[in-house]
Amino acid sequence: MKKLTVTALLVSLFMTIGFPAYASGPHQNGNQMRIALSLGQGAKSAFEEGYVFKRGNRTATNLEQLQKLYNEAGATEMFVRINTKRYNDGDLSVDPAHAELHSLESGLEICRVASKLRMPINPEIMVAYTYMDSFSQQAPDFKDYPEIVKPNKPWSEYTLAEMKSVLKQYGELVARELQRTGCQVDYWNLGNEANFGFGGVSIGLKTAVNPLLESKTLYDMFVLPSFGADWLKDNVWNYNGQMMAALAEGIRKVDRNAKFSTHVTTSVADATSITTFFQTLAANGFTVDQAGISFYPTSMTYNPDPVGTVKSMITAVHQALGVPVFIAEYAYPSSPIDSGTYQEWDTPVAGYAISESDQARFTEDFLAWGKDNGVSGIRPWAPDLITGEWSSMSLFNADPTTKIATAKPILDVFDDCN
């Protein structure tokens, strides 16, 4: 038997004990809201373009400094999204916008920042090769993981038992990779807006688990009562629950006290569908410690009362499951959006305008309501995606001449939240 070095012994002991728990850190106590104000998908590109971020006297010129700025603005945790592409190897043949942005290699970089700053981090284990959400389904690909014992065939041909075996191994592997960075994980999020599927067992994708899914479309679900909740319960969510449970089992081999969540978008859900979703997952082995939702209040153009609708969802889930509800994705525009992907995401909600001041005011009012109604916290989505189509939703104003991104008033809301 080879002798273990001191380092190897420490690593071995570390893995046995589990993830670290920071005794203290910025804005941490047991009774406050989770403010997941974290490095977003625009931070790295903004720095590469020469931008600096400013809030008051704080200036940030790199990732670590920007997270410190967020910490001073009230952040209690960080976030990272991870797909199944392992390395930043230059292969952008599939979804170049997300392939390396959410790779495991990129995720570990963010985890190292969290470890250095002693900030808890919430990893989202997406289980898609590059990206998926409620409107964009994609299966995982584990070709970068020779350590995982798996059948030599496409994921679409895997049985449910074969998927569960691979997901259990993958969960353990990813958890160990994150653990080695020294980061603290309080909650693991599995999937991304999993309304219509997870891990390749999804509406519109070919899968041996349920061949019916390949011919189904999102529209087929939209025209059914409660966005297809009854059909999805029997044909998608029952399988997804078992898959998430297998992934969680693997993670718990490393993080024995792991807590879990998953989230759905509220734009294509109602109180019935969202409670049925989480209850079906639980009936199939995956019980959440916090239930997550995406909430973009100005994007629900079809709904005359989007805020009231989402509040009813939050109340229903909180009462039915007995767990807090976490706003896993959130944004409100600070100016009209005239073109592009999000041009219809600027529909004013009753009592509020599309402006910087009301971006802050609506957020403050919604969080005040949430504190009394089971909301555990919020994650502003892509706060530093300051150029392009998302700029109105971001938390900074970017000046292309000076290359300075100045904090909008909304950042003060999070600072005052706890």
N, C-alpha and C positions, 0 to 999 in steps of 0.2 A: 504494500500500500504506500502511495506517495505521501510524503510529509506535507501537511497543510501549513502554509505561511500564516503569519499573524493576520495579514489582510484577508486571506481566505477564510480564516476562522471567524473574523468579525463579520464578513459577508454572510457566512453560514448562520451565525447567531442572529444576525439582522433579519434574515429570511424566516428563521424559526419564530422570532418574536412577532413579526408583522411590520406594518407601516409605522413610522414615527408619529407621535402626537406632540405637537408643539405646546409647550407649557404656556406660552404667551405670544402675542403677536399684535399687529395693528388692529384696533377696533374689534377685539375678540372678547366676548363674554357669552354666557349661556342663554340670555334672554332676548337677544336682538335679532333683527331680520338679517337674512343672508343677502348681502349686497355683492353680487358677482360682477363687479366692475373690473374687467380683466382685459388683458391684451387681446385684441380682436384680429380679424383676418386682414385688416388694413394697415396694421402697425408696421410690419416689416417693409412693405412696399413704400409706405410714406417716408420712412427713414432713407430708403434707397433712392427716393426722388429728391432727397435733400431737405425734407421738412423737419422742423422742430415743433414740439408741443408745449404750450404755455397755459398755466392756470395761476393767476396771481404772480407770486415771485418764483414759482417752480417752473423750471424749463427742463424738458426731456429731450435728449438726443439719441437715446438707444432704448432697447426694450426694458431693461432693468429700471432705468430712470422713469420711463412712462408708467410702469407698474407702481413705482413709488408715488408718482403723481396721483394715480388712482387710489392708492392707499390713503393718502392725505384727503382725498375726496370721499372717503367713507367705505372703501372696498373692504370686505371681510374674507373674500376668497377669490381664487382665480379659476379659469376654465380652459380646457383644451379639447378639441374635437380630433378623433383619430380614426382614419380609415384602415383598410387592410393592406394598402401599399406600404411596404416597410421602409424603403430607402429612397432618397432623393438622387436617383441614378440618371436623371435626364430623360427618362421614358415618359413622355407626355402624350402618348398615343390615345389614351382614354381620358377624356375630360381634363384638358390641360389647366383649367382654372382652379381645380380642386386637387389634382393628383398629388402634388408635393406639398401643397398648402396644409393638407390634413394627414400627411404620412406619419407613420410612427416615428421616423427620424425627426421630423419637425415637431411632433408632439413632445418628444423627450427634451428638446431644447427649451420649450416653455416650462416643462416640469422642473428643469434645473434652475430657471429663474425663480419659480415658486419656492424651491428648496432653499435657495440662497436668501430669499427675503422672508423665509419662514411663514409663508402664506399657504393655507390649505388650498388644494386644487380639486376641481370637479371634472374628471375626465369623461368625455362622451365616447363610448366605444360603439362606433356607428355600425359596424359589420356590413359595410359596403366597400367595394374595391376603391372607389374614389369619392363618391358622394351619393346620398339619397335623402329625400324628404317626403312629405306627404304627396307631392305632385310629381316626384321624380324617383322611380323605383330602380334599384340596382342591387345585384347580388354581390356577395363577397368573392374574393379570389385569394387563396392562401398559397400561391406559388412561391412567395418570398419566404416561406416558413418550412424549410426542410425538416425541422425538428418535429413537426406535427405529423403524426401517422394518419394517413388519409387515403381513400380510394383514388385510383388513377383514372378519373373521369370528370366531366364537367359538373359543377355544383348543381346544375339543373337536374342531374340524374341521381343525385344523392337521395337516399331514403331519410326519413326523419331521424332514425336511430344513428345513421352515419353523420348527419349534420350535428346532432347533439354531442357525439364523440369528439368531433373536430372543434366545436365551440367550447367545450370544456377545456381541451388542451390549449386553445387560443387564449381563453380567459386567464389561465394560469401564466402563460408566457407573457402576455402584455402586462399583467399585474407585476410580474417579477422585473420586467424592464423598467416600469415606472418606479418600482420600489428602489431600484439601484440608484436612481437620481437623488434619493433622500427626501422626496416630497411626501407630504401628508395628504391622504385622500379621505375626506369625510363622507362623500357620496359619489357613487358610480352611476352614471347615466347610460342606459343601454338603448341604442337606436336613436333615430332622429325623426321626430314627427311621424310616429309609427302608426298613424291612423289606418293605413291601408297595407301594412306589411312590414316585415323585418327580416333581414338576413336572407333575402332572395325568395322567401315564401310570401309573395306580395301580389297584389292586383296587377295583371298584365305581364307577369313573368312566367316563363316555362319552369315548371318544377314537378318532379315525380311525387312530391309530398301531396299535391292536389292538382291534377291536370286541368281542372276547371278554371284555374286562375289565369292561365295564359290568354284565354279568349275574353276575359272580363276587362272592362275599362272603368276609369274613375267615374265617368258619366253614369254608368250602370249603377254605381253606388249612390250618386247624388240624387237620383230620381226615386230611390227607395226611402221609406220612412226612416228618420233619424240617420240619414247618410249611410244606410245599409247595415246598421248595427246588428240586426238579427242574422243576416247572411254572413257578415264578417265574423261574428262569434263562432259560427259552426264551420267556417271554411278558411279562416285566416288566423284569427286571434288565438284560437285553441292551440294551434301549432306554434305560433309565436311565443306563447307563454312557456311552452316546454323548451323552446330554443333559448329564451332568455334565462330560464332556470338553469340550463346546462352551462351557459356562459357565466352566470353568477356562481355556480358551484366551482368552476375553475378559478375564478377570482378569489373565492374564499379559501382556497388552498394556500394562498399567499397572505391575504388580508382576512383573517378569520372573523373579524368584527365588522366586515364590510356592510355598508348600508347602500340601498339601491333606489333608483328612480328610472322612469322613462317618461317621455312626454309626447303629447299630440298637439296638433294645431287646432285652434278654436275656430278657424275660418271655415272649416267644413266639419263641424261637429255641433251637437247640442247636448243638453244635460243627460238625456237618455244614452246617447252613443258614448259619451265620455265615461259615464259610470259603468256601462256595460263593458267597455274596453278594459278598464282596470280590474273589474270583477272577474272577467274571463281569464286574464293573465293569472290572477291569484288562484283561480280554480284549477289552473294547469301548472302550478308550482312556482310562479314568480309573483311575490308579494312586494309591493313598493313601500318604502319608508316615507317617501314623499312623492306625491303625484305631480307631474310636470305638465305645463301647457305653454304654447306659444300664443302671444297676444299682440297683434298689431292693430290697434283700435281704428285707425283711419283706412284700413285696407278692406274692410268688410262692406263693400259698396252695396251689396244686395240686401243688407240688413238695416232696417230703419232704427234699430236700437242695439248697436253692437256692444256697447258697454253693459247695458242691462242683461243682454244675453250671456255675456261672459261671466258676469257676476253670478248669474243663476247657475252656470256650470260649476263655478268654484264652490258655491254653497252646496250644490248637490254632491259633488265628489267628496268634499270635506265631511259631510254628514254621513254619506254612504260608506266611506272607507275608514273614517276616523283618523285620517292622516292629514298633515298640512299640504297645501298646494303651493308649488314653486313656479314662478313665472320664468320659464327656462329661456324664452326669447321675447324681447320687447323692444319696440321703437315707436316714436311719435315724431312726425316731421316738423322741422322748424321753419320751413318755407315751402311754397308750392312746388310741385314736381311736374314739370311741363312735358317731359318726354322720357322714353326708355321703359325698362322693365317695370318700374314702380310708379308709372305716371298716374295710375288710379289709386295709389296708396296715400292720397292726400285729401280724402273726403272728410270734412270737419265733423266732429261728433258734437252732439247738442251741448251748447254752452261754452264751447271752446273754439278758438280760431287756429289756423295754421300759421304759427309764428313762434319765435324763440321763447317769448314769455309764456305762451300757452303750452309749448312743449314741456316747460318746467312745471307750470301750474297743473296741467292734467296729471302728470306723473306724480306730483306731490299729493293731489287729491285722491288718486287711485290707491296709492300706497297707504294713505291714512285710512281709507276704507278697508284695505286688505289686512291691516294689522288687527282689526276687530273681527275679521271674518275668515280666519284660517289660512291666510297667505303667509308663507314662511320667508319669502324673499323674492328677488328679481334679478334678472340678468339683462342689462342693456345690450342689444345685439350689435356687433360690429361698431363699437363706439368710436374707433379710430379709422374707419373707412371713409376718409375725409374728401376724397375726390371721386368723380364719376357719379353714377346713378344713385348711390346711397348717401351722398354727402348731406342731404337735408335731414336724414335720419341719424347722422352721426352726432357726437357730442362736442364737436369742435368746428370752428369756421376756418377754412384753409384759404390763405392769401397766396396765390400762385406767384406773385411778384416778390414778396418778402420771404416766402417759404416758411411762414409762421402759421401754425394751427392754434387758434385761441379758443379756450374753453367757452362753451355756451352756458347760460344760466342754469340749465338742467343739472349740471354737475354739483351745484350747491344743494340740490334736493337730496342727493344721496348722502352728502356730508351731514345733513340735518336729520337723517332718517332714524338714527339710533341715538 
